[in-house]
Amino acid sequence: MEKNRSIINILDLSVDEVAHLVKTANDIEKNPEKYQERCAHKKLATLFYEPSTRTRLSFEAAMLELGGQTLGFAGAQNSSASKGESVADTIEVVSNYADIIAMRHPKEGAPVVAAAHTHVPFINAGDGGHFHPTQTLADILTIERTKETLSGLTIGLCGDLKFGRTVHSLIDAMLRYPDNKYILISPNELRLPEYELDKLRDAGASFEETKSLEDAIPKLDILYMTRVQKERFFNEEDYLRLKDTYVLTPEKLLTAKADMAILHPLPRVNEISVAVDKDPRAKYFYQTLCGKQMRMALILYLLGLD
């Protein structure tokens, strides 16, 4: 692996590398004491230009549990970006302070600029509606642990398929595993973008589009719910019209398979009723634990410490 590797897109990691990270994450879960000092004297910089709870705290918890330290900022207003500093300049500077960098930015493509200016390994922690590779690693580990396979699954993706970077990254990742089927559940306004549909077509993947969550549920092995993202809309009227299109309730789960897994990248607004939280098929909070363990595995891998 080259020095100062950047992970911008989930496809920057090969299938073999993802399998290696899954193996490391599973070992971390079984033998956490082995890893407690693995990143001693190493520093992770978390540069979050956009609000985040899970991703930022997950990265920081991951580094702390590996015995390392963290520094950074939460919100562009807390950085020199508020004074007009460019991403390139920030990365040049922070590369002198940290051993590895994770960055969340609202503008698509910002990680490409960052990767061109970093002197240390760099991880994209989400850029606009574009990519979110470490959320996809969390999704993959959750699926692998709950279904014991990444192939031959029927995966339902529901809600905001247009702006949902987690949806796009998950499709890109799962297309590399054979015989998966995709059911795309959304209103017309939030359909999967044509470039993602082209990827499904080019891969020869089986997929269908529908507006009905109720019709899709009985077929699914995985239901990946997403929120309608207010911050991606240009006018509030469209958001208010679409935000409650899909609400998953216990009643809607009556026709679902007994072993279907419900995933959600979070935060949840009201697209999953809190009554569903008690259902053993609800895996979205467990998903956050998987995310921390996969970020631990990725930090170790990029620093050559695994």
C-alpha positions as CSV (number, residue, x, y, z in Angstrom):
1,M,0.0,0.0,0.0
2,E,1.3,3.4,-1.0
3,K,2.3,5.9,1.7
4,N,-0.2,8.6,2.6
5,R,-3.1,6.7,0.9
6,S,-6.4,8.7,0.5
7,I,-9.8,7.0,0.7
8,I,-12.4,9.2,-1.0
9,N,-14.8,6.6,-2.5
10,I,-15.6,3.1,-1.2
11,L,-14.2,1.9,-4.5
12,D,-10.8,3.1,-3.5
13,L,-10.7,0.0,-1.4
14,S,-10.6,-3.4,-3.2
15,V,-12.9,-6.2,-2.3
16,D,-9.9,-8.0,-0.7
17,E,-9.1,-4.8,1.3
18,V,-12.7,-4.6,2.5
19,A,-12.6,-8.3,3.6
20,H,-9.3,-7.5,5.4
21,L,-11.0,-4.6,7.3
22,V,-14.0,-6.8,8.2
23,K,-11.6,-9.4,9.6
24,T,-9.8,-6.8,11.6
25,A,-13.0,-5.3,12.9
26,N,-14.2,-8.8,14.0
27,D,-10.9,-9.3,15.8
28,I,-11.3,-5.9,17.5
29,E,-14.7,-7.0,18.8
30,K,-13.4,-10.3,20.1
31,N,-10.0,-9.0,21.5
32,P,-10.2,-5.3,22.2
33,E,-7.3,-5.4,24.6
34,K,-4.9,-6.3,21.7
35,Y,-5.6,-3.0,20.2
36,Q,-5.6,-0.6,23.2
37,E,-2.2,0.9,22.5
38,R,-1.8,0.2,18.8
39,C,-2.0,3.9,17.9
40,A,-0.1,5.2,21.0
41,H,1.5,8.6,20.2
42,K,-0.5,8.9,17.0
43,K,-2.9,11.8,16.3
44,L,-6.1,11.9,14.2
45,A,-7.4,15.3,13.0
46,T,-11.2,15.4,12.5
47,L,-12.0,18.4,10.2
48,F,-15.8,18.7,10.1
49,Y,-17.1,21.6,8.1
50,E,-20.6,20.3,8.4
51,P,-22.6,19.1,11.5
52,S,-22.1,15.5,12.5
53,T,-22.7,13.4,15.6
54,R,-22.1,9.8,14.7
55,T,-19.3,10.1,12.2
56,R,-17.2,12.6,14.1
57,L,-17.6,11.0,17.5
58,S,-17.2,7.6,15.9
59,F,-13.8,8.6,14.4
60,E,-12.7,10.1,17.7
61,A,-13.8,7.1,19.8
62,A,-12.1,4.8,17.3
63,M,-8.8,6.7,17.7
64,L,-9.1,6.9,21.5
65,E,-9.8,3.2,21.8
66,L,-6.7,2.5,19.8
67,G,-4.6,4.5,22.3
68,G,-4.2,7.6,20.1
69,Q,-5.3,11.2,20.4
70,T,-7.6,13.5,18.4
71,L,-7.7,17.2,17.4
72,G,-9.8,19.2,15.1
73,F,-13.0,21.2,14.8
74,A,-16.7,20.7,14.5
75,G,-18.2,23.3,12.2
76,A,-16.6,25.6,9.6
77,Q,-17.4,28.6,11.9
78,N,-14.9,27.1,14.3
79,S,-12.1,27.0,11.8
80,S,-10.1,29.5,9.6
81,A,-12.6,28.7,6.8
82,S,-14.7,31.4,8.4
83,K,-11.8,33.8,7.5
84,G,-11.7,32.5,3.9
85,E,-8.9,29.9,4.2
86,S,-9.1,27.3,1.4
87,V,-9.4,23.5,2.0
88,A,-6.0,23.1,0.3
89,D,-4.3,25.4,2.8
90,T,-6.0,23.9,5.8
91,I,-4.9,20.4,4.8
92,E,-1.3,21.6,4.1
93,V,-1.2,23.0,7.7
94,V,-3.0,20.1,9.5
95,S,-0.8,17.5,7.8
96,N,2.0,19.0,9.9
97,Y,0.0,18.4,13.1
98,A,-1.6,15.0,12.7
99,D,-0.7,11.5,11.5
100,I,-4.0,10.9,9.7
101,I,-6.9,13.2,8.7
102,A,-10.7,12.6,8.4
103,M,-12.7,15.4,6.8
104,R,-16.4,16.1,6.3
105,H,-17.3,18.8,3.9
106,P,-20.6,20.0,2.3
107,K,-19.1,20.5,-1.1
108,E,-18.8,17.5,-3.5
109,G,-15.2,17.1,-4.6
110,A,-13.6,18.8,-1.6
111,P,-11.9,15.6,-0.6
112,V,-10.2,15.4,-4.0
113,V,-8.6,18.8,-3.3
114,A,-7.7,17.7,0.2
115,A,-6.1,14.4,-1.1
116,A,-3.9,16.5,-3.4
117,H,-2.5,18.5,-0.5
118,T,-2.1,16.0,2.3
119,H,1.2,14.6,3.5
120,V,-0.5,12.0,5.7
121,P,-3.3,9.4,5.1
122,F,-6.6,11.1,4.4
123,I,-10.2,9.7,4.8
124,N,-13.3,11.3,3.3
125,A,-15.9,11.4,6.1
126,G,-18.6,12.6,3.7
127,D,-18.8,15.2,1.0
128,G,-22.2,16.7,0.2
129,G,-24.4,14.2,-1.7
130,H,-21.4,12.5,-3.2
131,F,-19.5,9.8,-1.1
132,H,-19.4,8.5,2.4
133,P,-17.0,5.5,2.3
134,T,-16.8,4.8,6.1
135,Q,-20.6,4.7,6.4
136,T,-20.5,2.1,3.7
137,L,-17.9,0.1,5.6
138,A,-20.3,0.3,8.7
139,D,-23.1,-0.9,6.4
140,I,-21.0,-3.8,5.0
141,L,-20.0,-5.0,8.4
142,T,-23.6,-4.9,9.7
143,I,-24.8,-6.8,6.7
144,E,-22.0,-9.4,6.9
145,R,-22.6,-10.0,10.6
146,T,-26.4,-10.2,10.4
147,K,-26.7,-12.1,7.1
148,E,-23.4,-13.9,7.1
149,T,-22.9,-13.1,3.4
150,L,-22.6,-10.1,1.1
151,S,-24.0,-12.0,-1.9
152,G,-27.4,-13.2,-3.1
153,L,-29.4,-10.6,-1.1
154,T,-32.4,-8.6,-2.0
155,I,-31.7,-5.0,-0.8
156,G,-34.4,-2.4,-0.5
157,L,-33.2,1.2,-0.5
158,C,-36.0,3.6,0.7
159,G,-36.4,7.3,0.8
160,D,-34.0,9.9,-0.5
161,L,-32.2,8.1,-3.2
162,K,-31.4,11.3,-5.1
163,F,-29.2,13.1,-2.6
164,G,-28.4,10.1,-0.3
165,R,-24.6,9.7,-0.5
166,T,-24.9,6.6,1.7
167,V,-27.2,5.0,-0.8
168,H,-24.9,5.7,-3.7
169,S,-21.9,4.4,-1.9
170,L,-23.7,1.2,-0.7
171,I,-24.9,0.4,-4.2
172,D,-21.3,0.9,-5.6
173,A,-19.9,-1.4,-2.9
174,M,-22.6,-4.1,-3.2
175,L,-22.4,-4.3,-7.0
176,R,-19.0,-6.0,-6.5
177,Y,-20.7,-9.0,-4.8
178,P,-22.6,-11.4,-7.0
179,D,-26.4,-12.0,-7.3
180,N,-27.6,-9.1,-5.3
181,K,-31.0,-7.6,-6.3
182,Y,-32.0,-4.0,-5.6
183,I,-35.5,-2.6,-5.0
184,L,-35.4,1.2,-5.2
185,I,-38.2,2.8,-3.2
186,S,-38.8,6.5,-3.6
187,P,-41.1,9.2,-4.9
188,N,-40.4,10.4,-8.5
189,E,-38.7,13.6,-7.2
190,L,-36.1,11.6,-5.2
191,R,-35.4,8.8,-7.6
192,L,-31.9,7.3,-7.8
193,P,-29.8,9.5,-10.2
194,E,-29.4,8.3,-13.8
195,Y,-25.7,7.8,-13.3
196,E,-26.3,5.3,-10.5
197,L,-29.0,3.6,-12.5
198,D,-26.4,3.3,-15.3
199,K,-24.1,1.5,-12.9
200,L,-26.8,-1.0,-12.1
201,R,-27.5,-1.6,-15.8
202,D,-23.8,-1.8,-16.8
203,A,-23.3,-4.4,-14.0
204,G,-26.2,-6.4,-15.3
205,A,-27.8,-6.2,-11.8
206,S,-31.4,-7.1,-11.2
207,F,-33.3,-4.0,-10.0
208,E,-36.7,-2.4,-9.9
209,E,-38.1,1.0,-9.0
210,T,-41.3,1.4,-7.0
211,K,-43.1,4.0,-4.9
212,S,-44.6,1.4,-2.6
213,L,-42.7,0.4,0.6
214,E,-45.6,-2.0,1.5
215,D,-45.2,-3.9,-1.8
216,A,-41.5,-4.2,-1.5
217,I,-41.1,-5.3,2.2
218,P,-42.0,-9.0,1.8
219,K,-39.2,-9.5,-0.7
220,L,-36.4,-7.9,1.3
221,D,-33.4,-9.4,3.1
222,I,-32.1,-5.8,3.9
223,L,-34.2,-2.7,4.2
224,Y,-32.0,0.4,4.1
225,M,-34.1,3.4,5.2
226,T,-33.0,7.0,4.7
227,R,-34.3,10.4,5.8
228,V,-35.3,13.1,3.4
229,Q,-32.5,15.6,3.8
230,K,-33.7,19.1,4.4
231,E,-30.3,20.5,3.9
232,R,-30.1,19.3,0.3
233,F,-33.3,21.0,-0.8
234,F,-33.4,24.4,-2.5
235,N,-36.9,25.3,-1.2
236,E,-38.7,24.3,2.0
237,E,-42.0,23.7,0.2
238,D,-40.6,20.6,-1.6
239,Y,-39.0,19.3,1.5
240,L,-42.3,19.6,3.6
241,R,-44.2,17.9,0.8
242,L,-41.9,14.9,0.6
243,K,-40.4,14.5,4.1
244,D,-43.1,12.1,5.4
245,T,-43.5,10.0,2.2
246,Y,-42.3,6.8,4.0
247,V,-42.7,6.0,7.7
248,L,-41.7,2.5,8.8
249,T,-44.1,1.1,11.5
250,P,-44.5,-2.2,13.3
251,E,-47.7,-2.8,11.2
252,K,-45.7,-2.5,8.0
253,L,-43.2,-5.1,9.2
254,L,-45.9,-7.8,9.6
255,T,-45.3,-9.0,6.1
256,A,-41.5,-8.8,6.3
257,K,-39.2,-11.8,6.6
258,A,-38.4,-12.9,10.2
259,D,-34.7,-12.3,9.6
260,M,-34.8,-9.1,7.5
261,A,-32.3,-6.5,8.8
262,I,-33.4,-2.8,9.0
263,L,-30.5,-0.4,8.5
264,H,-30.4,3.4,8.6
265,P,-27.3,5.6,8.4
266,L,-28.9,8.0,10.9
267,P,-29.9,10.6,12.0
268,R,-33.5,9.5,12.0
269,V,-36.2,12.1,11.9
270,N,-39.6,10.3,11.7
271,E,-39.1,7.8,8.9
272,I,-38.8,4.9,11.4
273,S,-41.3,4.8,14.2
274,V,-39.6,4.5,17.6
275,A,-41.9,1.5,18.2
276,V,-39.7,-0.3,15.6
277,D,-36.6,0.1,17.9
278,K,-37.7,-2.9,20.0
279,D,-37.9,-5.2,16.9
280,P,-35.0,-7.6,16.8
281,R,-34.7,-6.8,13.1
282,A,-33.8,-3.2,13.9
283,K,-30.0,-3.0,13.4
284,Y,-29.5,0.8,13.0
285,F,-28.0,1.4,16.5
286,Y,-25.9,-1.8,16.2
287,Q,-24.7,-0.3,12.9
288,T,-23.1,2.6,14.8
289,L,-21.0,0.1,16.8
290,C,-20.0,-1.6,13.5
291,G,-19.0,1.9,12.2
292,K,-16.7,2.6,15.1
293,Q,-15.0,-0.8,14.7
294,M,-14.6,-0.4,10.9
295,R,-13.1,3.0,11.4
296,M,-10.7,1.5,13.9
297,A,-9.7,-1.1,11.3
298,L,-9.3,1.5,8.6
299,I,-7.1,3.8,10.8
300,L,-4.9,0.9,11.6
301,Y,-4.7,-0.2,8.0
302,L,-3.8,3.3,6.6
303,L,-1.2,3.8,9.3
304,G,0.3,0.3,8.7
305,L,-0.4,-0.7,12.3
306,D,-2.7,-3.7,11.8
